[in-house]
Amino acid sequence: MLFGSSGIRRQFDKELLRIALRTGSALGAKSSEVLVGIDTRTTSPLLAHLVISGILGSGGIAYSCGMVPTPSIAFATRKMSSACMITASHNPEEYNGLKLFNPDGSSFTRRQQNEMERLLTVDHWVDWKTQGTLRSYDAISQHKRAILDNINIAHKFSAVIDCGNGAGCMLTPHILSALGIKPVCLNCNPSGYFSRPSEPLAENLPYIGKMVKSTGARCAVVHDGDADRMMAWDKTGKFIDGDHMLLLFAKYLGAQKVVTNDDASMMIEEVADVRRTPVGDSYVSEELLSWGDFGGEPSGAWIFPKISYCPDGPFAAALFCEIASEWDVSEELAAMPEYPIIRQSFQSEKARETLTTLGAKNPTEGIRFENENGWYLIRASGTEPKIRVTAEGKTRGHVKAMLEKGRSLLSQGKTA
């Protein structure tokens, strides 16, 4: 299967070059106007040239946006037929890939992904008289305006922003400045190399809490490589985990119907009606098309349907700053419910095979077990050669028991 839980993604190699060219060709044949953007990776321009060549070679019109956050591409697709973002999101620099979007900003659905995989096996080239056209396009300005039109800051303050040398550098610091917030910028230069691991996890950013305290900032916001993710710290320098961030956004927005994935805490059911999907923002996006006020994943992917159906890190950063300007976020977090939850990852080059051996119908969707005391989920990562195990329980004893059940099942698959 070519598509994972968030587009096409793999280590950079000749096969990825072939995929890029044929994907562009399929998009050009299927869509009359295709938007193309890139993240900051050193391999992204080459892949974009191949995608654009494919679009032109099949008679389509390619609109090149240059270096932009993924959510900016998704937002701007409303004026196009489809879009392709060259990115591997939070993966290390040696990875790259393609994310495909519909005009409403949603990722290609599973049906569309299956259709694209079929189209990649077919030639779509046209003759020299009917070649396509290449044009430039500004995707950032309209996305920036939409964010500014939807955010109100109650009072000015400073905020730490770490873009991780990713595409968020092109937008988020400028948005915060336009809102009257003084950004304390870290890693906000698009160098092509990540000065810290791109995934916005607390362990990858141990310096943020200290920076919040030393600068007197009201909060901190951070992105991954393509800025579709956003995580945050409160004014005390405390990292806000993704499960509590999901609750915070839902409460502030007054969301009654929330879409999240199988890996999210059961806390969310205490504040909203919830529908769960397999792990992967494309699945959350697909469900939101027919139901829900707001959606997100604890990984930091937050989807606001009034903007688009793509996880939007810059909008989430601006909205979090709005919340921080009105509420004492640390007090809000202290009042929220909490259950112990453990998330673990294990390197595995045979992750999919192991989950198949365990009986999973889809390795990346995995196996989930639950009872009245908690649940566990075992799944193959859709973006990396890893197996992920998550367990949650009403008490520490319950979560340990759930984790042990999950790891015991996993050991059976590894030895089968």
N, C-alpha and C positions, 0 to 999 in steps of 0.2 A: 504494500500500500504506500503510495507516494506521499499523500497528505497525512500530517500528524494532527495533534490537537490544536495547532495554531499555524496552519499553512504548511508549506514545504520547507524543510530545514535539514541541513546536513553539513558536514565538514566540507570546506571548499576543495573542489577537485574538478576534473574534466567532465565528470558526469553532471555536476551541477551546472556547468557551462552549457551542456547539451540541453538540459532541462529548461534553462532560462530561454534559450533561443526558441525551442519548440512551444514553450508556454506563451511567449510573445506572439508567435505565429497563430496559435489557437485563439488567443484573445482578439487578435486583429481580425480573424475570420468571423468570430462570433459577435464582436462588438465594433461599432463604427468609430467610437472615440474612447481611447484608453489613457488614463492618467498614470504616470510612472514617477515614483520617488525613490530616494535612497537614504539609508542611514549613514553613519560616519565611518563604517569599516573600509579598509583599504581595498577590498575586493568588490565593493558595491558599485563603483562606476563601471567596471568591466561587465558585470552582470546586467546593469541597466542598459548598456549599449547593445547587449545581445537581445534582451527583451524588446527593446525598441526596434532593432533590426528585424525581429520576427514579426512585430506588428506591421511595419512598413512593407515587408515582403509578402504579406497576405492582404495588402490593400487597405489597412486601417490607418487611422489618424492617431499618432502618439503625441501626448502632451507631457513634456518633460518638466518636472517641478524642482529638480535638483535635490539638495539635502533638506529634508523635512521630517518632522515627527510622523509616525504612522497615523495617529488620529487626525492630523491635518490632511493627509491624503484621503482618508476615509470621509472626512467632512466635505471635501471638495468634489468627491465623486458624484454628488447629487446633480452636478451639471454635465456628467459624462455617462457613458454606457457601463464602464467598469474601471477598475484600477488595479495596479500591481505595485506593491511596496517591496523594495529590495532590503531585506533585513533578516537577522537571526535573533532579533529581540534581545533577551537577556543572556543568550549563550555567549561563550568566549569568542574572541576575535577570529579564531580559525574557522568558525562556523559562518554560514550565510544562508539565505533562503528567500522565499517569495511568499507574500501574503496577498490574497486576491479579495477584492471588495465589490459589492453591489452599489448602485446609486444611493441607497439609504444608509450607507456606511457599514452595513452588516458584512461579515465574512461570507465567502461562498459556503452554502449549506452542504450537507453531506451528499445530497443529490447532485448539486453542481460540481462538487469535487469529483464524484464518480464520472460525471460527464466530461470533465476536463481531462481526467486520466485517459479516457477513451480518445478524446480529440488529440492528445499528444502523440498518438500512434498513427495519425493521419496527416498527409501533406496538405498544406493550405496555400502554397505559393501561387502568386499571380504573375502574369507576364510583365515585361518592362514598361508597357504602356499604362498599366493600372496600379503601379506602385503607390504606397501610401505617402502620407505627409507628416513631417515632424514639426511641432510647434512648442514654444515655451509657455509655462503657465505658473501663476503665482497662487499656490495653495495656502500659504501661511496667512496672508493678510485677511482673507475672509474667515478663516478659523479663529484668528485672534479677535476679530470684531465680534463674532458670535459669543465668544467667552466673555469679553468685556461687557457686552450688552446684558449678560445674565448674572453678573457678579456685582455685589455691593459690599464694600468694606466699611464697617462702622467707624473705625478709627485707624490711623496710620501706625505702623510698627515695622520692625525689621524681622526678616525671616531667612533662615539658612536654606540654601538651595544647592543640591548636589546633583548634577546631570550626568555624572559618570562618564564624561566625554562623549556622550551619545547625542542623538538628534534633538533631544529636549533643549540643548544649548541654543538652538535656533529660535525658540519661542518662549519657554516658561520664564526665564529671567526678565524678558521684555514685557510679558503680561503683568508680572508682579510689580514692576516699576510703573507701568501705566495705571495700575490700581492704587498707587500711592504707597506701596510697600517697598521698603529698602531691602533689596536682596543681598545677602552675604553669600557670594558665589564661590562654590568649590567645584573643580573639575568641569567648568562650563566652557571649555574650549574643545571643538570637534577635531581632536588630533588624529583620529583613526585607531588609536590604541586606548584601552581602558586602564586607568590608573588604579582602579579597584575592581573587584569582581562585579559584573554588570547587574546581576540579580539583586534587587533591593531588599536584602535580608539584614537583620540587625547585626549578625556576626560579620557581615561584609563591610559594615560602616560603623565600627566601634568608636570613631572620633566625633560622630555627629552630636551625641548628647553633650559632650564636653564643649563643643563649639556653640551650642545653644546657650549654655550657661555662661560661657566666657564673653559672649557678645551681647547678652541680654535680649536675645531674640524671643519673639512670642511663640515661634514654632519652627519646624524644619520640614522640608519636603524633598524627596529624592525620586529619581527616575532610573529606569533601565536603559538599554541601548537605543531603543526606538521610541521611548517615552509613551508607550501604551500603558505602562505601569506607574503607580505612584504610591509611596509609603510615607509615613510621617512620624514626627516626634512632637510631644507637647512642650509647654514652656518650662517644665521641670527637667527637660532633657530625657524624658522617658519615651522609649520606642512604643508605638501603638501597633499591636499585632493586627494582622489582617482581619481576624474574626471580629474584633472590637471596632475596627474601622468600618466594616460592613454595617454593624449596628449603628455607629455614629452617623454615617451618611443616611441610612434608612430613617432614623429618628429625625434628623434635621430636615430632610426632604418631606417628611410625613408620608413616606411610602408605605402603602398598605399591602402591596403585592410585590414580593421580592423573588427574583430568580438567582439562585446560586448553585454551586456544584456539590457533588457527593463528598468532597473533602472539607466542606465548611462546618463550623461548629453548630451544634443543635441549639445554641443560644438564639439564633435568628428566628426560630419558630416561636419564641416567647414574645416577639414584638410585631410580627407580620405573618400573613399567609405566604407560604413558601412553596416554590416548585424547584426541584433539584435536577441537575443535568450531569452527564459525565464531566470530568475535569477537562477544561479547555474553553477559552473565552468564546470560540466560535460556536460552541454548543449553547452557552448562556445567551449569546446574541441571537441565535436561531429561535430559542424559546421566547425571548422578549418580543419577537416580531408579532406574536399572537397573544401574549399575556405578560402583565407585569408593569410596574411603575419605575423600577430600578433594578439593576443587576450587578453582580460582582463576584470576584473570587478572592480568597484570602491571600493569594499571591500578589495582590495589588492591582488587579485589573478591574476597573470600575466603569460601568456602562450607564450612560444617562440618555435615555431615548429622545429627550427633547433636543439633544445636540446631534447624536447619531447612534448607531448600534455598534460602534467600535469602542473598545476600552480607551478612555481619554485621560491620559496622565496630566497634561497641562490644565484641562478643565477641572480635574479632581484636585490638583494643587491649588488652583485659584479658589475653588469651593471650600477646601479645607481652611484656607486663610480667612475666608468669609466667616466660617464657623468660629475660628479662633478669635476673630474680632468681636464676636457677639457673646460667646459662651466661654466659661472656664472649662476648657476641654478636659483637664485632669480631674475636675470634680465630676463631670459627666461620665468619664470612664470608670471612676471609683464606684458610681452608683449602678453600673451595668452588671448583669448576671455573669457568672464565669464558671466554666467547667474545665477541669484539667484536660489538656490535649497534648499529644506527642506526635511529632512528624519526623520521620527518619527517611534517609535515602541511602541506597546501596548501589555502588557501581556494578553494572552487569552488561556484558556484551550480548547476552542472550536473554534480555529482559522479556521480550515478546514471547519467546519460546517457553520460558518458565511460566508465564501467566497462562499460556495456552494449555500447558501440561496440567495446571491447577484447575482448568475447566472454564476459564474466562472466555466468553463469546467474542469479546473484543479486548485485546491485551491492555490498551490504553484506558479503557473504561474500567477494567479490573473486576475485582470481587469485593463486594461490600456485605458485611454481616452486622446485624443490629439486634439488640434486645432492650428490655426496659431500663437497663443500667448504662447503656452506651453502644458504641459501634467501632468497627475497624474497616479500613479500606486498603487493599493491596492492588497496585496497578503498575504497569510499565509506563515510564515517562513517554510522552509524545514528542519530546524535543531533544532528549539526551539519552545515552545508554545507561539508564538507571532504573531501579525498581524503587517505588515510593510506598512507604507504609505509614498510615495515619491511624491513630486510635484516640478515642475520647470517652470519658466516663463521668458519671455524676460525682464520684469521689476519686481520690488518688488510687485507692485500692481497685476500683472498677477500671480505671484507665490502664493500670498495669496489667490487669487480667486480660483486657481486650488486646493490648499490645502483645502479650504472650501468646494469645490465641492466633493472632495474625502472623507472628514470626514463626510459630510452630507450623502453620499451614505453608508458609513460604519455604521453610526448610524441606518440606516434602516435595515441593516442585523442583527445588535445586538438585535433589538427589534422585529424582525420577529418571 
